């Protein structure tokens, strides 16, 4: 199974609430990799290759995979004045539910991803990036992000 399944699970988790913004999508996927996938809950042998970048951990692979998932009709991307919204399509929802029902994807993986999404998806981006830099300082080394104090 391809690692893009993690993106589908992220979009499925927490009642399929959309992810708002490119940075948020990158950071949530990074946290899923660090706190779920690298700790043994996985369905793919592939990891994302995150690199320190202008706004913390980044990989262009996420955008490539979102585009592929969009072409297959599994993901919807909406551009608005407020930013980009990433959502699971009805077809994507059906696929995930089928994979869960057939136990191709363990429910424990979905629950772990859901925990991350619930905890961080509504967090202020400044606070989220500060948290990532505190826990993974190696990803702050090329940063252009100015951390505002609370």
Buried (B, 14 or more C-beta within 10 A) or exposed (E): EBBBBBBBBBBBBBEBBBBBBBBBBBBBBBBBBBBBBEEEBBBEEBBBEBEBBEBBBBBEBBBEBBEBBBEEEBBBBEEEEEEBBBBBBEEBBEBBEEBBEEEEBBEEBBEBBBBBBEBBBEBEBBEBBBBBBEEBEEBBEEBEBEEEEE
